[in-house]
């Protein structure tokens, strides 16, 4: 009888413990379910935020690219080592090269040979002196083989007192360069013509002055021959005309 009571009490305790454990387990399961639900909701919210931000970023990049493509000037970036890190799409229209033909390549691959060193010195001076902005012109070789003159305004990007890249806005200035060259040629032709005219007048002055001096000298001699009044008038006219002509030649 006593053993039966002991068994019943043990059974009752075990049952109560099992019920309590089941209750705790159910409570923990419910808490875990709620936590998972909250995490799921939070995850969905975060994913939506990420999608929204990515969409905004894509729209921003699209607007930025449309803006870059609408600008007629070339925009590009160059590393301190002289390699292109970015080139705007308009470069293909102006020079015939695609963007990826520039990226990673050194600027000297596109610059006319005689101007490579001066341009390199220009960039180096900007980097070493951390110049904010400056202008430079140089010729490049288009993909077709045509020489195109480029005028660029370059800015240095400085982070922690160190130049990390050069950003340039450049345009085709070939027409202006051609006009300047034509003007220089015309100026040279005009200067040569002026010099030739001056030399011609100098030669003519010398050629005329010699016989003219003889005429003037002869007129003085004629006065010593005791000319008649009529002859003296003729000699005066001759001398006056010769002196006037001599004065004109001296002013040339």
Helices and strands as residue ranges (DSSP letters): H 2-70, E 74-78, E 84-87, H 90-95, G 99-101, G 107-109, G 113-115, H 116-129, E 133-141, E 147-159, E 162-172, H 174-223, H 229-251
